Every structure is written in C-alpha cells, then in structure tokens.
Amino acid sequence: MSSTATQDHVHHGPDLTSADRQGLEAFWKIYDAHYDEITQESMEALSQDPEFGPLIASMPAEQLEHQNYRSRQLIRRAVLEGDWEPYLADLHEQGAGYARMGLSFSSWFRAISVVRPMINHRVRGAIGDDHERLFSVLEAMDKWFDTAMSVIGDAYLHTKQDTILEQQEAIRELSTPVLTLMDGLLLLPVVGVIDSYRARQMTDQLLQAIHQYRAKVVVMDITGVAAVDSMVANHLVQAVEAARLLGATAVVTGVSAEVAQTVVKIGVDLARVRTVGDLQGGLSEAMRLVGYRLEKAEPAGEQ
C-alpha cells in the first residue's frame, strides 16, 4: 500500500487494544521481513488487473520504488510508534488521486484480495501452530486493512462530491451563456428551469458581461423557459433593473402566451420591461436601439 503527499484532513489510527498493538507489532516484523518479495509478487499480480495494470505499466520503476519505500517507512512509524496520521493522510491523498484518475473504488478490494493471501501465508509460516498468537496477529492485521480501506473510501467520497459540484457549476455556466453579437449588443438565451441560485448567477453573469463589453442593449430570450412563477418573474425584473443601472437597455423576448397569462395572474408588474414576441423581433429592436438597421439585400442580378 503505497502513498503520496500532503493532506487537508486529520485521520486517526485504528482503535487498538494492548493485545492489538502487540499483535500488530508481531505482524509488522513478519511483513517487514518479507516486504520486498510481497511487493514484487503483488505488483506482478496486479499488472494483470484491468485497472491497476495500465497504471502500473505507465509508472516509471523509480517512482514505484520511491512510493514503496515511503509507504514502508510510514507504516513502520504507524505500527511501531503509533504515529498513524502521516500514513493515513498520505493514503487519503493517494485515494483522492486515483479517484480523479478514474480508478474505481472496487479495484481496491481486488488489490486487497491479492495482497492479503500473500501476507497471510507468511504470517502462518512464521507463527506455526501457536493458534492464539496467530489469531491475535491476523485480527490486528485486519484492523489495519479496515482502517486503510476506510480512509481510501473517504477520499473517494470527497473527491466524487467535489467532482459533482464542479460539474454542476460547469453545467450552470453553460446553461446561461452571455453571447456577444456585435459591439454594444449582448444576447442571453435562458433555457430550462430557473431557481433562485441560477437566477442570481444569471444576473451576475449578465452584469459582468455588460461591464466587460460596455454593452448598450441586452436581449434576454426566455423561449426555452417552460414555466414562470412569481420568483422567476421578479428575478427577471431585477435583472432588467440592474442592467439599466449599468446603462444598458434590456429587451425580453420569447414570452409565450402561457407565460404572459401566468405573469398577469400572479400580479407581477412587467410594465417597466421592454418585451418583444420572438427572438427575431427582439434582435431587430435591439439593433435599432444600438444604431444599426436591418435591410433586405437585393437578390444577385437584380437592379
């Protein structure tokens, strides 16, 4: 079980009795004596694993050797000195790194199923027929494995949660893009369900874009918004007012008949909001406000 660098979390070692500590010390003496051969055998076995195999093949021999040496020192400190935090912190970082690389958590159980029999074989060979001592050593070893897997599982959980949050944020940003159509004119197409968080984000992005591009007119197209309640309507009004404070005129397009009826029923005052039926009309109005004019080109060959 190798590991790499630093950690934000504080990890505590396994809850060990005096007998457990003695058993773990006896286990370590056996494990340490056979560490290199167990490591070599486990690497050879895991090189056939569908997930660990490609990873091992891609790592330089020097890196593997360094990781194994570091892990050996950290485990020794944990078992013999009770200094578990550095080892478990490193193990957590390793788990987080492998999770980000796409290695499944189940692959760690396959790794344990490879390593455990190799260690058990050495332990049984070293202890022989002293069943009471053998049970004590194996029980302590199991507590070590359980603690290690718990830390790796925690690393996977936190990493997956962070990944989900990052993906959600990326989806929100992609779902509310502010597009530059020409100098002074922006388009904000709004699609899907608008909740309070997304409404605030939409307004923030819009205001930042107005300031960045010195926009004079913004077209907010809500054709893709299926339903509008009082909260959405009020946020829409607030976005329009905020744009006005920055010197930009907002034109709202895509107000369907259903949305118009809903707004009237809930009593939201849209009198201060400039609305146009569809996006094409809204763009024409916006270009007029910016100072452009659309003209139909004559077909080629006609005078």
C-alpha angles and dihedrals in degrees: 000000000000128000147187140218144318135346144202096208127080113226127194124210126246120291099257130184121213089262090050092053091050090047092048092050090051089048092051093053089056095041093047092050090056098030098116096047093045090050092049093048093046092049090051092049095045091048085076093053113109092230107026092040098069090041093054091045091053096051119089115242090242091057093049091048092050093049093049092048092049093047091049092054093047094049090049091054091047096049101037101032102027091239097140102152099078092048095046092043089054091047090051091052090049091052092048091050093050091046090055089050090056099252108152121238089233089064088069090060088053089051091051090049088056098046100039097065090048091055094041090055092054093044093051091047092051098045100038119180098352092112096176092054091042091054091048093051095045092047091052090047090052090054089054092050092046092051092048093049091047091055093046090048090051090051091052092048094051092044093050091048090051090048092051092050091049091049092048090051091048091050091050091051093047092047092058108039121169108217127200109222098174140326109317096003127100132180123209111188110194117201132176133001119346117210127176094269094049092045091055091045091049091052093046093050091047094051092046090051092048090052094043097048097030089234121193098189133030125193112207108194115196097174089119095052107101099191136022122196129178092274093053093044092050092049088050090054091047091051090051092049092047091051090051091054088058091051098259128124115223121213115194116206136178098047103162124209090253093051091047091052091048092051091050092048095050091047100236111161109231094165091113092050118092106223132186125186101239140011095256092055091044092053091049090051092045092051090050090053091049091049102258127120129206116223128180111245118232113249113258112274096023122114 
